[in-house]
């Protein structure tokens, strides 16, 4: 019961369309005809014109009745909707070929797809240049922006001043392969990408330098492959919903949050990823929650070692309204290796996660992971010249640490930093066990903790012992144990108090 109105093509245009289609598919044993044969038999029919029959389901240039795997269905139909095609007769030809591919069994799964997989209007071949505007409207399946090769590193660069990518089809991924340097947007201006519609933008592992500014993006994936580790920098006026800095399998992944807004960032990938080392530098911007590990909510996302350095740069400010995690998120996320870090001139500490904060404002800070994510080695959190409006934990949040956990509140100038508004815990939060020992150090008289200090965790278990070394600073109560009815320390608690400490009370054990 679908009625199609005429597309309005002349006889010459119809003949051109048919000839072009038969030339495109000459090697595919597919024949296109403009009229029905007298003996119809089993034929697939593609209707070309306009109709309102599909208006309630979205706006798209074409739709096929089936993906006829192996062409087992010989009389399936498709529709090419000319009212939704703005690219003229050449785009009509491409959409017809695309829908014919579906009727013959082609899907959108092959990233190196041919004309059936990716209709030509949605595959762009772009030469490196100084400024481009790319508009992709109503793409079908995966859209690829393919860049032609350049001779030298310096020339092999692309700057997209403005990218308008509207993608009502779920699962659309914009691929940026095989180019050395990419900049999307500048530090000011009109980057505009529809964050509500774009499923993802994927940068190839061949891209060494990526800069994103003045753009609104939904999901950003940075591919890592072997020893190739691209560098991603997020700058002013960029808005990204979810960022994966290490998607794939490789030695190292790194990214810099120098400005803009990232709602959720992962140093690792989203499942099926294994990165040796993740490095994060935070120097500016207003962000949500940052996980140095991967997203193991569905699939295994492994990282060997994670390390974050948050430091002050003149004229820039750092704000994390959510949490900073040394580990990842989800039961499939693991930090499994360790590296050496100097905690004093004479002392080196082996850790799988390391967070060194010396600027900015944060919510909660965790040395471990979140929601079942595991850190199999030690954790280390060093906090100075910054403000935590929440609490600081050596362990995770409902994520175990199978090594030791250490938190150091280091030297700071009370006139330039706000300290910790909440509490400080050597252990974790909730069902986040530390199977080794946990320690908290307060090493300077200017350290200000509005809440209490606990060697243990909050409603969590520390299987080893705890140590609180309060050499100075200001705090509420000092506790050798943990906080909450589910908190326990299994192997002794020790508290050392220095002469510069100002605290309301000191307890060898924990608090209810």
N, C-alpha and C positions, 0 to 999 in steps of 0.2 A: 504493500500500500504506500510506497514512496513515490512521489511525483517529482520529476526533475524538469526544470525549465531549461530551455536551450542555452548553451554557452555562447551562441552567436558567432561562431567561427564561419568564415566563408569556405567555399569548396576548396579554394587554393590553400587556405590555412589548415583545413582538415587533412588534405593530402600531405602537406609538409609535416604535420604531427605524426601521421602514420609512417611516413618514410623515415623520420628521425628515430621513432621507436624501433622500427625493424633494423635500423643501422646500429642502434645502441645494443640490441639484444641478438645480434647476428650470430654470436658464438654460443648462445644459450638455448638454441633449438626452440625459440619462441617466435610465433608469428602473430602480428597485430593486423586486424582488418577493420575497415570503417563501417561495414554493413554486415548483417547476419547472413551466413551462407544458407542456401536453400535447404540443405540437409543439416539442421542444427546439430544433432547429436549432443554430446556433452561439451559445452564451451563455457569458459569463464568470461563474464561480461563486465566491463568497466564503464559505468555511466558517468559522463562528463557534463556538468551543468551546475545549476543552483537549486537549492531546496532548503526549506526550513525544518526538515524532518529531524535534524541532529542538533538543533539549536539548544536544546536543554542539556547537552552533554559536553559543551565546550566549543571552542573555536579551533578548527584544524583544517588543513588543505585537502586531506583525503582520509578514507577509512576503508579497510578491507574486512569482508565478512569472516575470513579465517586466516590463519597462518597454515596453509595447506601442506603440512610436512610430507615431502616426497610427492607432492601434487596428487595425493590420494583422493582429494575431492576435486572432481573434474568440472563441476558446474557451479562453483562459488562465484560471488559477485563482489564488486568494489565500487566506490563512489569517489569522484574527484570534484571538489566543491570550488568552483571558479570564483564565487563571491569572496572566498577567503584566501585567494591567491593574488598577490600584488606584483609578482615578478614577470608578468606577461606570458607569452606563449612558450618560452623556454622553460619557465618554471612549471607550466602545465605538463609539458613533456616529461619533466623529471618526476613529478608527483605520480603521473600515470605509471611510469616505469617502477617507481617505488611500490605502489600498491600491487602491481603485477607481481613483483617479487614476493610480497606477502602471500598472494594466492598460490604461488609456487613453493612456498615453504621457507622463505627468508625471514629471519627475525632481525632484531637490532643488537644481537649479542656479539657479533664479530667486530672488534675494534678496527680492523683493516678492511671494512666492508666495501663492496662495490656499489654500483648505482642502485641496486635493489635495497641495500642496507641503509644507505644515506642519500636521500634525494639531493641533487646538486645544489639547490638553494641553501642548503644547510651545511655544505662543506666549502670552506673558504681557503683559498691558497693566497697567502699574503707574503710579500717580500719585506725583509727588514727595512725599517724606515724610522723617521724621526717623530712622526705623528700620524695616528690613524684613528678613525672613528669606525667602530664595528657595531652593526645593528643586526641582531638575530631575532626575528619575530615568528612565533608559532613554530618552533622546530619539531621535527619528528625524530624520536629516538635520540641517539647520541649525536651531538653536534661537534664537529672537529674544525679547529682552526689550524691549518697546516702551513708552516712557514718554509719557504724555499731556502736552500742553503746559502750561506755567505762564506767568503774566502777566509776572513780573519775574525778573531775574537772581538775586536773593537767594532767591526761592522755588523756583526751578527747580533743585532739588538733590535728590540721593538718597544716603542712607547705607544700605548693606547691611551689617548687623552680622555676618551669617553667610550664606555662600553655599555650598550643597552641590550640586555639579554633577558627577554621575557619568555618563559618556558612553562606553559600550562600543562604540558605533558609530563607526568611524574617520572622521575628517574633520569632526567636529562643531565648530561655531564658535558661541560665544555672543556676540551682537551687542548692544551698548549704544548705541543711537542717540539723537540729538536731545534731549540734556539738557545743561545748563550745567556742573554739578558732580556728580561721583560719588566717593564714598568707599566702599571695600570694606574692612571690618574697621577696628579701631581700632589703637592702639599696644599693646594687650594684649588677650587674650581669644581667642575660639574660632573665628576664620575657618578653614574646613576645606573645601578643594576638592581633589578627587582628582587629583593631578598625573599619575598614571599613565594616566588615561583621557581627560582633557579635551584635545582637540586644540588649542583656542585660544579666547581671549577677545579680541574686537575692539571697541575703543572708537571711536565715531564722531568725525569731525573737528568736529562741532558741539559736542563736549564740551570746554569750555575748561580745566577743572581736574579732574584725576584724582589720587586718593590711594589707594594700596594698602598696607594693613597688616594683620597677623594673618590672612593668607590663604595658601593653597598653590595656586599656579597653574602650569599647564604652559607655555603660550605666550601672550604678551600682545602684541597689535598695537595701536598707536596710529595712527589714520588722520590724514593731513595732506592738506588740500585747498586749493590756492591760497594766499591770504594768511592762512588760518585755521591757527593752530598751537597745538594743545592743549599743556598743561603737565602732565607726569606726575611724581609724587613717590612714590618707594618708601620706606616707613618701617619701623619696627621690627616684627619678627615676620612679615614678608612673606617668602615663599619662591616664587621664579619661576624656572622652568627656562630659558626663552628669552624675551627682551624685544626688540621692534622699536619703537624710539621714533619712527620716521618712515616709516610705511607709506603710500605714495602719491606724489603729485606736489604740491609746494608750496614756498613761500618759505623756511620755517624749521621746524625741529623741535627740541625741547629736553626734557630730562628730568633729574631730580635723584635721585641715590642717596644718601638720607639715613639709611638703615638697612636692616635685613633682609638677605636673601640673593638674589642674582641669579646663576645659574650662567653664563649667556652673554648679553651685552647688545649690541645693535647700535643705533647712533644713526640709521642709515638703515633701509631696509626690506628685505624678502626678495624680491629680483627685481622688475622692473617698477616701480621707484620712482626718483624724481628730486627731491632736496631741495636747496634753495639753501644753507642753513647748518644745521649741527647743533651745538647747544650742550649740554655736559654739565657738571653740577656734582656733585662727589663730596664728601660731608661725613661719611659714616658707613656702617657695614654691612660684612659679610664677603661678598665677591663672587668670582666666578671670573675669566672673561676678558671684557674690554670692547673692542669695536670701535667707533670713532667713525663709521666709514663703514657701508655697507650690506652685506648678505649677497648676494654675486654668485656663489654656488655654482651657481645655476641661474637664468639671466636676468640682465638688466642692472640693477644697483643703483647709481645715481649720487648723489654729494653734491658740492656746489660747494666748501664750506669746512667744516672740522671744527675744533672747539676744545673742550678740556677744562680745567677748573680744579678741582684737588683741594686743599681747604683745611680747616684745623682749625676745628671747632666745639666749644665747651666740653662735656665729658661724652660726646663721641662719638669713635669710632675707625674708621679706614678700613683694610681689608685686601683686597687683590686677590691671591688665591692663584695665579691664572693670569697672563695678559699684558694689557697695555694697548696698543692699537694706535691710531695717529692715523688710519689708513685703514680699509678694510673687509676682507672675506674673499672669496676666490674671484676667478676671472678676469673675471667680469662686474662687479666692483666698481671704481669709479673716483672719485677726488677730482680735480676738474678746474679749480677756480677758486682765487683767493687773496685774502687780506686783509692789512692792515698791522698789525704788532705792534711795540711799543716794547721793544727789548732793552737800551736805555740811555737816558739823558736826551737824548743827541744822535743816537741811531741808531734807525732804523726798518727793520724786516725784513718783506718780503712772503713769506707762506707760505700753502700750502693746508691744512696741518694744524698745529695748535699745541697742545702739552700743557704745562701749568704745574702742577707738583706741589709742594706745600709741606706735606704731611702724609701719614701712613699708611705701610703696608708693602705692597710690590708684588713680583710675580715678575719678569718681564722687561718692559721698556718699549720700544716701537718708535714712531718717528715716522711710519713708513710702514705699509703694509698687510700682509696675510698670504695665502699660498697663491695667488699670481697677481694679487692686487689691486694696482692701480697708483695712485700719486700723481703727477699730471702737473705739479705745482708744487713749491715748496720745502717742507721740513719744519722744524719747530722744537720742541725738547724742552728744557724748563727744569726742573731737579730740585733741590729744596732742602728742608731740614727733614723728610726722609722717609727711608725705607729700601727699597732694592731688594735682595731676596735673590738675584735673578738678575743680568742685565746690562742696560745701557741702550744703545739704538741710535738713531742719527739716521735710518737707513733702515728698510726693512721686513724681514720674514721671508719669503723667496721671493716678494717683491713689489717691483717696481721703483719708484724715485723718479726721474722724468725732469727734476727741477730740482736744487737744492742741498739739503744736509742739515746741520743744526746741532744740537749738544748743548751745553748749558751746565750745569755743576754749580756752583750759585750759593752765596751766603753761607749759613752755618748755624751753629748753636750745637752744638758737639760733645757737649754734655751732653744734648741733646734730640732728636738724630736719629742714625740709624745709618749713613748713607751708602750706598755701593754694595758689596755683597758680591762680585759678579762683576766683569765688565770693562765698560769704556765704549768705544763705537765711534762714530765719526762716520758710517760707512757702515752697510750692512745685514748680514743674516745669510743664509748659503746663497746660492741663486741670485738674490739681490736686488741688482740694480745701482743705482748712483747715477750718472746720466749727467752731472750737474753736478759741483760740488765738495763736499767734506765738511769739517766743522770741529768741534773740541771745545774748549771753554773751561773751565778751572778757575780760578775767580776769588776764592777765599777760602781762607785758611789752615786753616779748620776742615773743609773738604771731605775726606772719608775714602773712598778707593776701595781695597778690599782686593785687587782684581785689578789688571790693567794697563789702560792707556789707549792707544787706537789711533785715529789720524786716519782710517784706512780702515775696511774692513769685515771680517767673519769669513767667509772663503772666498767673498768677493764682490768685484765690480769697482767702483772709483770712476773714472769716465772723466776727470773734471777733476783738479784738485790737491787736496791735503789740508793742513789747518792745525791744529796743536795748540798752544793758547796756555795753558801751565801756569803761571799767575801765583802759585799757592799751593796748599796742600792736601797730602794724603798719598796716595800711590799706589804700586803696584808698579813696573813698568816703563812708560816713556813711549815710544811708537812713532809715528813720522810715518806709517808705512804701515799695512797691515792684518795679519790673523792667518790662518794656514792656507795650504796649498799652492795653493789656488785664488784667493787674494786678490791683487789688483794695484791699483796707483795709476798712472794713465796719464799724468799731467801734473804731476809734481813733488810733493814732500812737504816741509813746513816745520814746525819745532818751535821754539817760543819758551818759554824757561824763566825764571820769576821767582825772586826771592830767598827767598820763603816756601815754595817747593816742597820736599817731602821725598819722594824717589823712589829706588827701588833701582838704577835704571839709566835712561839716556836713549838712544834710537836714532833716527837719522834715517829709517831704513827700517822694514820690518815684521818679523814673527816667523813662524817655521815653524809 
